[in-house]
């Protein structure tokens, strides 16, 4: 049912888009490109072994040796993409045929019975793709500049080759062991091999049941046919990899393919097929619903969907789980209300500490960020090689500092100086130096050059140029950015309290741990009030300054 809903949803999106006289060819491109990506990069069916860690969800490409008709889905996606640019009713009819073929073949695959399969690792594939991606990003970064195009192309090729050689070496496999042979194809096994695996399992069943009986578990029945194999009952001896004395995998163990058990890519394949089908129907009816930018925009949308979908799957995002947890949320709210007014005095004290953490952290950061921002401003440091080196070091420090989250710094300083607000102040100040320094330096880079050139023409020193030409322009911006950072730091200081850095966050953590929810809700109400007060006050002051 869910697959039917995904297909119909794709069709309806295209139909309603077409009725609004918007390009439907763009959505057809999304379907074709998305299906092409899904064929190689999105999980479709489940593969299991003897242990839970053996469970994987390979792509359609991984099952082609086992079920060759799946290759027609790749052909259909390419044919559909070509048809979108052929245009006319013939192109629409081709899209319809390609989408229907995709749906039929995908459904036929899902109707296949479970099977014991072998594994064929494609060694070097992921290493090569990683190298190509790194080299491609480096090349693309300067492709719009003719002066940098060919040097960056050469550097990109060198990076791609070097990355592949490094990742595919023993050193790369030592630090990234899962990358070696990550992409696998699943091959059919003979009936005699499957029977041998089941016989091995049955021969060891008596000993296995003896251990299960002693552990109070239910006993297992002998395997009579392949249908008796479920997700956890493939014999360990058959599922285990063969490894040599150096720890290198010589051959992969057997697995059970469960075609009907889909991965996150399964509904997406049917959704993309629905987009293709809807696009074909609309283009066959109204071929003029197209735009010159369909290929680029459609490709970007397809890539975005293809990135977001596995991200949702990796985070276990589920409305069903939210619905199942709704009674707990209602119970939590019931136990939190009414607020305990007796906690107001302690909440006010802890809230004051939180504000002070943010205030001191922001002040210290601004003190250090102001001089560093002049060293990180490109327009002030390009006159000689020494200052350019200083510029690179300062910007590098900002990037490194911004890459270390405040929460991580707080954990480090809590370990170094103990629990309390001092650790929070240190963490916030160090992280905010980089954020404020970057904002300050960008403000300096955008100043009006007129006053600077006027002072330089009369022989003014560098300090006088900064004092009379730059500071008057950037001072209001500096204050505005500092106020804005103080808003952020106040919110961050609440989180820092959860790791022992003091303030209202620590109060919330303590009361959550003891179940004093009606005390905790007083703190939450106070946070909402203070956050809004600071936000409105800061916005008012920034509007007056800038």
C-alpha positions as CSV (number, residue, x, y, z in Angstrom):
1,X,0.0,0.0,0.0
2,X,2.8,2.4,0.9
3,X,4.4,1.9,-2.5
4,X,1.1,2.6,-4.3
5,X,0.8,5.8,-2.3
6,X,4.3,6.8,-3.2
7,X,3.6,6.2,-6.9
8,X,0.3,8.1,-6.8
9,X,1.8,10.9,-4.9
10,X,4.4,11.4,-7.7
11,X,1.7,11.4,-10.3
12,X,-0.5,13.9,-8.5
13,X,2.4,16.3,-7.9
14,X,3.1,16.4,-11.6
15,X,-0.6,16.7,-12.6
16,X,-1.3,19.6,-10.3
17,X,1.9,21.3,-11.4
18,X,0.8,20.9,-15.0
19,X,-2.7,22.3,-14.3
20,X,-0.9,25.3,-12.9
21,X,0.8,25.8,-16.3
22,X,4.2,25.2,-14.8
23,X,6.9,23.1,-16.4
24,X,6.2,19.4,-15.8
25,X,9.3,18.4,-17.7
26,X,11.4,19.5,-14.7
27,X,9.6,17.0,-12.5
28,X,10.1,14.3,-15.1
29,X,13.8,15.1,-15.0
30,X,13.7,14.8,-11.2
31,X,12.1,11.3,-11.6
32,X,14.6,10.1,-14.2
33,X,17.7,11.5,-12.4
34,X,16.5,10.4,-9.0
35,X,15.8,6.9,-10.3
36,X,19.3,6.8,-11.8
37,X,20.8,7.8,-8.4
38,X,18.6,5.4,-6.6
39,X,19.7,2.5,-8.8
40,X,23.3,2.9,-7.7
41,X,23.2,4.6,-4.3
42,X,19.9,3.8,-2.4
43,X,19.0,0.7,-0.4
44,X,16.2,-1.3,-1.9
45,X,15.9,-4.8,-0.2
46,X,17.2,-6.4,2.9
47,X,20.1,-8.8,3.2
48,X,20.6,-10.7,6.5
49,X,23.0,-13.2,8.0
50,X,23.6,-14.9,11.3
51,X,24.0,-11.7,13.4
52,X,22.3,-8.3,13.4
53,X,25.5,-6.7,12.2
54,X,25.2,-8.8,9.0
55,X,22.0,-7.0,8.0
56,X,22.4,-4.6,5.1
57,X,20.2,-2.9,2.5
58,X,22.0,-3.0,-0.8
59,X,21.1,-1.0,-3.9
60,X,19.3,-2.3,-7.0
61,X,22.7,-2.5,-8.7
62,X,23.8,-4.9,-6.0
63,X,21.0,-7.4,-6.9
64,X,21.5,-7.3,-10.7
65,X,23.6,-10.6,-10.8
66,X,20.9,-12.2,-8.8
67,X,18.0,-10.8,-10.9
68,X,19.2,-9.4,-14.2
69,X,15.8,-7.8,-15.2
70,X,16.6,-5.1,-12.6
71,X,19.1,-3.8,-15.2
72,X,16.1,-2.7,-17.2
73,X,15.4,-0.1,-14.5
74,X,18.7,1.6,-15.3
75,X,17.9,1.5,-19.0
76,X,14.4,2.9,-18.3
77,X,15.8,5.9,-16.3
78,X,18.3,6.7,-19.1
79,X,15.6,6.3,-21.8
80,X,13.2,8.5,-19.9
81,X,15.8,11.2,-19.4
82,X,16.6,11.3,-23.1
83,X,12.8,11.3,-23.9
84,X,12.3,14.4,-21.8
85,X,14.6,16.3,-24.2
86,X,13.3,14.7,-27.3
87,X,10.1,16.5,-26.5
88,X,6.7,16.1,-28.1
89,X,4.1,13.4,-27.5
90,X,6.6,10.7,-28.5
91,X,8.8,11.7,-25.6
92,X,5.8,11.6,-23.2
93,X,4.8,8.1,-24.4
94,X,8.4,7.0,-23.9
95,X,8.3,8.3,-20.3
96,X,5.1,6.4,-19.6
97,X,6.6,3.2,-20.9
98,X,9.8,3.7,-19.0
99,X,7.9,4.4,-15.7
100,X,5.6,1.4,-16.1
101,X,8.5,-0.9,-16.8
102,X,10.2,0.4,-13.7
103,X,7.2,-0.3,-11.5
104,X,6.5,-3.7,-13.0
105,X,10.2,-4.9,-12.6
106,X,10.5,-3.5,-9.1
107,X,7.3,-5.3,-8.0
108,X,8.4,-8.5,-9.7
109,X,11.7,-8.4,-7.7
110,X,9.9,-7.8,-4.5
111,X,7.7,-10.9,-5.2
112,X,10.8,-13.1,-5.4
113,X,11.3,-15.7,-2.6
114,X,14.1,-15.4,-0.1
115,X,17.4,-16.9,-1.4
116,X,20.8,-17.8,-0.1
117,X,23.4,-15.7,-2.0
118,X,27.1,-15.2,-2.2
119,X,28.9,-11.8,-2.0
120,X,31.2,-10.3,-4.5
121,X,33.1,-7.2,-3.2
122,X,34.0,-4.5,-5.7
123,X,37.4,-3.6,-4.3
124,X,38.6,-0.1,-5.0
125,X,35.3,1.2,-6.2
126,X,34.5,3.4,-3.1
127,X,38.1,4.6,-3.0
128,X,38.0,5.6,-6.6
129,X,34.6,7.5,-6.2
130,X,36.0,9.3,-3.1
131,X,39.1,10.3,-5.1
132,X,37.0,11.5,-8.0
133,X,34.7,13.5,-5.7
134,X,37.7,15.3,-4.0
135,X,39.4,16.0,-7.3
136,X,36.1,17.2,-8.8
137,X,35.4,19.6,-5.9
138,X,38.9,21.1,-6.2
139,X,38.5,21.5,-10.0
140,X,35.0,23.0,-9.8
141,X,36.1,25.5,-7.1
142,X,37.9,27.6,-9.8
143,X,36.3,26.5,-13.1
144,X,34.7,29.9,-13.5
145,X,38.0,31.7,-13.6
146,X,40.0,31.1,-16.8
147,X,43.3,31.8,-15.1
148,X,42.8,29.1,-12.5
149,X,40.9,26.6,-14.6
150,X,43.7,24.5,-15.9
151,X,46.0,24.6,-12.9
152,X,43.1,23.5,-10.7
153,X,42.3,20.8,-13.2
154,X,45.8,19.5,-12.9
155,X,45.7,19.7,-9.2
156,X,42.3,18.0,-9.2
157,X,43.6,15.1,-11.2
158,X,46.6,14.8,-8.8
159,X,44.3,14.9,-5.8
160,X,42.0,12.2,-7.3
161,X,44.9,9.9,-8.1
162,X,46.7,10.5,-4.8
163,X,43.5,10.0,-2.8
164,X,42.7,6.7,-4.6
165,X,46.2,5.4,-4.0
166,X,46.2,6.4,-0.4
167,X,42.7,5.0,0.4
168,X,43.4,1.8,-1.5
169,X,46.7,1.2,0.3
170,X,47.2,-0.9,3.5
171,X,47.4,2.4,5.4
172,X,44.0,3.6,4.1
173,X,42.5,0.2,4.9
174,X,43.9,0.2,8.4
175,X,42.2,3.5,9.3
176,X,39.1,3.0,7.1
177,X,38.6,-0.8,7.2
178,X,34.9,-0.6,6.2
179,X,35.7,1.1,3.0
180,X,37.5,-1.9,1.5
181,X,35.0,-3.9,-0.6
182,X,32.2,-1.7,0.8
183,X,30.1,-2.0,-2.4
184,X,29.0,-5.6,-3.0
185,X,27.1,-7.5,-5.6
186,X,25.1,-10.5,-4.6
187,X,25.3,-13.6,-6.7
188,X,23.1,-16.7,-6.8
189,X,24.1,-20.0,-5.2
190,X,23.4,-23.4,-6.4
191,X,20.7,-25.6,-4.9
192,X,23.4,-28.0,-3.6
193,X,25.2,-25.2,-1.8
194,X,21.9,-24.0,-0.1
195,X,21.2,-27.6,0.9
196,X,24.7,-28.0,2.3
197,X,24.2,-24.8,4.4
198,X,20.9,-26.1,5.8
199,X,22.5,-29.6,6.5
200,X,25.3,-27.9,8.4
201,X,22.8,-26.0,10.4
202,X,20.7,-29.1,11.2
203,X,23.8,-31.0,12.3
204,X,24.7,-28.4,14.9
205,X,21.1,-27.9,16.0
206,X,21.3,-30.3,18.9
207,X,24.2,-28.5,20.5
208,X,22.6,-25.1,19.8
209,X,19.3,-26.2,21.4
210,X,21.2,-27.5,24.5
211,X,22.6,-24.0,25.0
212,X,19.3,-22.3,24.4
213,X,17.6,-24.7,26.9
214,X,20.1,-23.8,29.6
215,X,19.5,-20.1,28.9
216,X,15.7,-20.5,29.1
217,X,15.1,-19.8,25.4
218,X,12.7,-21.6,23.1
219,X,14.1,-24.5,21.0
220,X,14.7,-24.3,17.3
221,X,13.2,-26.6,14.7
222,X,15.3,-28.3,11.9
223,X,15.3,-26.6,8.5
224,X,13.3,-28.5,5.9
225,X,13.4,-25.9,3.1
226,X,14.7,-22.4,2.3
227,X,11.4,-20.9,3.4
228,X,12.3,-22.0,7.0
229,X,15.3,-19.6,7.1
230,X,14.4,-16.3,8.8
231,X,16.5,-13.2,9.4
232,X,18.5,-14.6,12.4
233,X,18.9,-18.3,11.5
234,X,21.6,-18.5,8.9
235,X,24.3,-20.7,10.3
236,X,27.3,-18.7,11.7
237,X,29.7,-21.0,9.8
238,X,28.1,-20.0,6.5
239,X,27.7,-16.3,7.3
240,X,31.3,-15.8,8.6
241,X,33.9,-14.3,6.3
242,X,37.2,-16.1,5.6
243,X,40.1,-14.0,6.9
244,X,43.8,-14.7,6.4
245,X,46.6,-14.3,9.1
246,X,47.0,-10.6,8.2
247,X,43.3,-9.9,8.9
248,X,42.5,-9.5,5.2
249,X,39.1,-10.8,4.0
250,X,39.7,-13.6,1.5
251,X,36.1,-14.4,0.8
252,X,32.7,-13.2,2.1
253,X,30.2,-15.4,3.9
254,X,26.8,-16.2,2.6
255,X,23.7,-14.1,3.2
256,X,19.9,-14.4,2.8
257,X,18.2,-11.9,0.5
258,X,14.7,-10.8,1.6
259,X,13.4,-9.0,-1.6
260,X,10.1,-8.1,0.1
261,X,11.8,-6.3,3.0
262,X,12.5,-2.9,1.6
263,X,15.0,-0.1,2.5
264,X,14.6,3.6,2.6
265,X,15.1,3.7,-1.2
266,X,12.1,1.5,-2.0
267,X,9.3,4.0,-1.7
268,X,11.6,6.6,-3.3
269,X,12.0,4.4,-6.4
270,X,8.2,4.2,-6.8
271,X,7.9,7.9,-6.2
272,X,10.4,8.7,-8.9
273,X,8.5,6.3,-11.2
274,X,5.3,8.2,-10.4
275,X,7.0,11.5,-11.3
276,X,8.1,9.9,-14.6
277,X,4.6,8.5,-15.3
278,X,2.9,11.8,-14.4
279,X,5.4,13.7,-16.5
280,X,4.8,11.4,-19.4
281,X,1.0,11.8,-19.2
282,X,1.2,15.6,-19.0
283,X,3.8,15.9,-21.8
284,X,1.8,13.6,-24.0
285,X,-1.2,15.9,-23.4
286,X,0.5,19.3,-23.3
287,X,4.1,19.1,-24.7
288,X,4.6,22.9,-24.3
289,X,4.9,22.6,-20.5
290,X,8.7,22.8,-20.5
291,X,11.4,25.3,-19.6
292,X,15.0,25.9,-20.7
293,X,16.4,25.3,-17.2
294,X,14.7,21.9,-16.6
295,X,17.8,19.8,-16.7
296,X,19.8,21.9,-14.2
297,X,16.9,22.6,-11.8
298,X,15.6,19.0,-12.1
299,X,19.0,17.6,-11.4
300,X,19.5,19.8,-8.3
301,X,16.1,18.8,-6.9
302,X,16.8,15.1,-7.5
303,X,20.2,15.4,-5.9
304,X,18.7,17.2,-2.9
305,X,16.0,14.6,-2.4
306,X,18.6,11.8,-2.8
307,X,20.7,13.4,0.0
308,X,17.9,14.2,2.4
309,X,16.2,10.7,2.1
310,X,19.1,8.7,3.6
311,X,19.6,11.4,6.1
312,X,16.0,11.0,7.3
313,X,16.6,7.2,7.4
314,X,19.8,7.4,9.3
315,X,18.2,9.6,12.0
316,X,15.3,7.1,12.4
317,X,12.8,9.9,11.6
318,X,9.3,8.4,12.1
319,X,5.9,10.0,12.6
320,X,4.8,6.6,13.8
321,X,7.3,6.6,16.7
322,X,6.2,10.1,17.6
323,X,2.6,9.0,17.7
324,X,3.6,6.0,19.9
325,X,5.5,8.4,22.3
326,X,2.6,10.9,22.5
327,X,1.2,9.4,25.7
328,X,4.5,9.9,27.4
329,X,4.5,13.6,26.3
330,X,1.0,14.0,27.7
331,X,2.1,12.4,31.0
332,X,5.2,14.7,31.1
333,X,3.0,17.8,30.6
334,X,0.6,16.6,33.3
335,X,3.3,16.1,35.8
336,X,4.9,19.5,34.9
337,X,1.8,21.6,35.6
338,X,1.1,23.7,37.5
339,X,4.5,25.3,38.0
340,X,6.0,25.3,41.5
341,X,6.2,29.0,42.5
342,X,8.6,28.1,45.3
343,X,11.3,27.4,42.7
344,X,11.1,31.0,41.4
345,X,13.9,32.3,43.7
346,X,16.4,29.6,42.7
347,X,15.4,30.0,39.0
348,X,16.1,33.7,39.1
349,X,19.5,33.2,40.7
350,X,20.5,30.5,38.1
351,X,19.1,32.7,35.3
352,X,21.3,35.6,36.4
353,X,24.3,33.3,36.3
354,X,23.4,32.2,32.8
355,X,23.1,35.8,31.6
356,X,26.5,36.6,33.2
357,X,28.1,33.6,31.5
358,X,26.9,34.9,28.1
359,X,27.9,38.5,28.9
360,X,31.4,37.7,30.1
361,X,32.0,35.2,27.4
362,X,30.9,37.7,24.7
363,X,32.9,40.5,26.2
364,X,36.2,38.5,26.4
365,X,35.6,37.2,22.8
366,X,35.1,40.8,21.5
367,X,38.3,42.0,23.2
368,X,40.4,39.4,21.4
369,X,38.4,39.4,18.2
370,X,38.8,43.1,17.4
371,X,42.6,43.2,16.9
372,X,42.5,39.8,15.2
373,X,39.8,40.9,12.8
374,X,42.2,43.6,11.3
375,X,44.8,40.9,10.7
376,X,42.1,38.7,9.0
377,X,40.8,41.5,6.7
378,X,42.0,40.9,3.2
379,X,42.0,44.6,2.2
380,X,44.5,45.5,5.0
381,X,46.9,42.6,4.7
382,X,47.7,42.2,1.0
383,X,50.5,44.8,0.6
384,X,53.4,42.4,1.4
385,X,54.1,38.7,1.7
386,X,54.5,38.8,5.5
387,X,51.0,40.3,6.1
388,X,49.5,37.9,3.6
389,X,51.0,35.0,5.7
390,X,49.6,36.6,8.9
391,X,46.2,36.8,7.1
392,X,46.3,33.1,6.2
393,X,47.3,32.1,9.8
394,X,44.6,34.3,11.3
395,X,41.8,33.0,9.0
396,X,43.1,29.5,9.6
397,X,42.8,29.9,13.3
398,X,39.2,31.3,12.9
399,X,38.2,28.3,10.8
400,X,39.7,25.8,13.2
401,X,38.2,27.5,16.2
402,X,34.7,27.7,14.6
403,X,35.0,24.0,13.8
404,X,35.2,23.1,17.5
405,X,31.7,23.3,19.0
406,X,31.2,25.2,22.3
407,X,29.8,22.1,23.9
408,X,33.0,20.2,23.2
409,X,35.1,23.0,24.6
410,X,32.8,23.1,27.7
411,X,33.4,19.4,28.3
412,X,37.1,19.9,28.1
413,X,37.1,22.9,30.5
414,X,34.8,21.1,32.9
415,X,37.4,18.4,33.1
416,X,40.2,20.9,33.5
417,X,38.7,23.5,35.9
418,X,35.8,21.6,37.4
419,X,32.0,22.1,37.3
420,X,30.7,25.7,37.4
421,X,30.2,28.8,35.3
422,X,34.0,29.4,34.8
423,X,34.2,26.5,32.4
424,X,31.2,27.8,30.5
425,X,32.8,31.3,30.2
426,X,36.0,29.9,28.9
427,X,34.3,27.7,26.3
428,X,32.0,30.4,25.1
429,X,34.8,33.1,24.9
430,X,37.2,30.9,22.9
431,X,34.5,29.8,20.4
432,X,33.0,33.3,20.0
433,X,36.5,34.8,19.2
434,X,36.4,33.1,15.8
435,X,32.7,33.9,15.1
436,X,33.1,37.5,16.0
437,X,36.5,37.8,14.3
438,X,35.1,36.5,11.0
439,X,32.1,38.9,11.2
440,X,34.3,41.9,12.2
441,X,36.9,41.2,9.4
442,X,34.1,40.9,6.7
443,X,32.8,44.3,7.9
444,X,36.3,45.8,7.6
445,X,36.6,44.3,4.1
446,X,33.5,46.1,3.0
447,X,34.4,49.7,4.2
448,X,34.4,52.6,1.8
449,X,37.9,53.0,0.3
450,X,37.5,56.8,-0.1
451,X,38.5,58.0,3.4
452,X,41.3,55.4,3.5
453,X,42.8,56.7,0.2
454,X,42.4,60.3,1.3
455,X,44.4,59.8,4.5
456,X,47.0,57.7,2.7
457,X,47.5,60.5,0.1
458,X,48.5,63.0,2.8
459,X,51.0,60.5,4.4
460,X,48.9,59.4,7.4
461,X,50.3,56.4,9.3
462,X,48.6,53.1,9.4
463,X,47.3,53.6,12.9
464,X,45.8,56.9,11.9
465,X,44.1,55.4,8.9
466,X,42.6,52.7,11.1
467,X,41.6,55.3,13.8
468,X,40.0,57.9,11.5
469,X,39.0,56.1,8.3
470,X,38.1,52.5,9.3
471,X,36.9,52.5,12.9
472,X,34.2,55.2,12.4
473,X,32.7,53.1,9.6
474,X,32.9,49.7,11.4
475,X,32.2,50.6,15.0
476,X,28.4,50.5,14.7
477,X,28.7,47.2,12.9
478,X,31.0,45.8,15.6
479,X,28.5,46.7,18.3
480,X,25.6,45.2,16.3
481,X,27.5,42.0,15.7
482,X,28.5,41.8,19.3
483,X,24.9,42.2,20.4
484,X,23.8,39.5,18.0
485,X,26.5,37.2,19.3
486,X,25.3,37.9,22.8
487,X,21.8,36.7,21.8
488,X,23.3,33.4,20.5
489,X,25.6,33.0,23.5
490,X,22.7,33.3,25.9
491,X,20.9,30.4,24.2
492,X,24.2,28.4,24.1
493,X,24.9,29.0,27.8
494,X,21.6,27.3,28.6
495,X,22.9,24.1,26.9
496,X,26.3,24.4,28.5
497,X,24.6,24.1,31.9
498,X,23.5,20.6,30.9
499,X,27.1,19.5,30.9
500,X,28.0,21.0,34.2
501,X,28.9,24.6,33.2
502,X,26.5,26.1,35.6
503,X,23.4,28.3,35.2
504,X,19.8,27.5,34.4
505,X,20.7,24.6,32.2
506,X,22.3,22.8,35.2
507,X,19.1,23.6,37.2
508,X,17.0,21.9,34.5
509,X,19.2,18.9,34.4
510,X,19.1,18.4,38.1
511,X,15.3,18.7,38.3
512,X,14.8,16.4,35.2
513,X,16.9,13.8,37.0
514,X,14.9,13.9,40.2
515,X,11.5,14.1,38.4
516,X,10.7,17.6,39.7
517,X,9.0,18.6,36.5
518,X,6.9,21.3,38.1
519,X,10.1,23.0,39.2
520,X,11.7,22.6,35.8
521,X,8.8,24.1,34.0
522,X,9.4,27.4,35.9
523,X,12.9,27.5,34.5
524,X,11.5,26.9,30.9
525,X,9.0,29.7,31.3
526,X,11.7,32.0,32.6
527,X,14.0,31.1,29.6
528,X,11.2,31.9,27.1
529,X,10.6,35.3,28.7
530,X,14.3,36.2,28.9
531,X,15.1,35.0,25.4
532,X,12.3,37.2,24.0
533,X,13.3,40.2,26.1
534,X,17.0,39.9,25.0
535,X,15.9,39.4,21.3
536,X,13.7,42.4,21.2
537,X,16.1,44.7,23.0
538,X,19.1,43.6,20.9
539,X,17.1,44.0,17.7
540,X,16.0,47.5,18.7
541,X,19.6,48.5,19.5
542,X,21.0,47.0,16.3
543,X,18.4,48.8,14.3
544,X,19.4,52.1,15.9
545,X,23.1,51.5,15.3
546,X,23.2,50.2,11.7
